[in-house]
Amino acid sequence: MTSTEWAILIWLAIGAGIAGGVFLIARSAVQIGSVAYRVMEKQLSRESATRQTALLSLGMVAALIVTAVIAGYAIFAVFGQLLEGSGAINTLNNGS
């Protein structure tokens, strides 16, 4: 495989990771709403709802952190390439 093909695969994996993280965050939010609805309809006890909401919130925070790390890496890679291509990084390293 050429370096271009590897780059495409890496960016595809980054995009899939971000999309998957966003999906998990949205899915957790919908599930929390479902738990709240079932409590209002008296289909679920408060203790059980508290436990489910805590687990869903923990999953949402974990997905948010992982998505932020993946997106941060992608942003860092893009800006690194832009700054390297423009010569801004070389100028800073040479002291000019």
N, C-alpha and C positions, 0 to 999 in steps of 0.2 A: 504494500500500500504506500502511496505517496504521502508527503506531508500535508498536502491539501485535503486528501481523503481523511486523514487522521483529524485534521482541524474541523472538518465538517462533522465527523462523528462525535468529537468532544463538544461542539456547540449544540449538536442534537441532544446529547445527554444532559447538558446544562439546561436546555429548554424543557426537556421532559421532566427534569427534577423540579424546576420552578413550577411548571404546570401541575405536577403531582402534588406539590406542597400547597398550592392555592386550592386545589380540589379538596385536599384533606381539611384545610382550614374552613372552607365553605361547608363541607359535609358535617363537620363538628358543630358549626353554628346552627345548622338546620336541626341536628339531633338534639341540641340543647333546647331549641324552641319546641321540639316534639315532647321532650320531658316536661317542660313547663305546661304545655297543653294537657298532658295526661294528668298532671297534678291538679289543674283547675277542674278537670272533668271527674276528679276523684277516682281515677283508674290506677293511681300510683301513690304509695305512701310518701310522706315528706322525707323520711330517712333514706329510702331507696332513691328518691329523686336527688337528694343531696349527694349521695355516693356516685350516682351516674353523672351528675353535672360536674362533680370534681374530676372524675376520670376523663370526661370529654374535654374539659377545660385544660387538663394536663396534656392531653393529646394535641389540642389546638396550639398550645404554647410550644410544644416540641416541634410541631410541623412549621410553626412560624420561625423558630430559631434556625432550623435546617434550611428552610427556604431563603431566609436572610443571608445565611452563609453562602449558599450557592449563588444567589444573585450578587452578593458582594464580590465573590471571586470573579464573576463574569464582568462586572463593572470595572474591577481592578485590572483585569486582562485587557479590556477594550481601551481604557484610558492609558494603560502602560504602552500599548502598541501605538496609540495616537501620539503620546509624548515622545516616544522613542523615534517615531517616524519624522516628527517635526524638528528633532534635534534639541528639544528643550531639556531632556535628561542629560545629554552629552554636554550642553552648555553649563548646566549646574555642576556636573562632575569635574569639568576643567577649570572651574573657578572664574570663568569669564562672565 
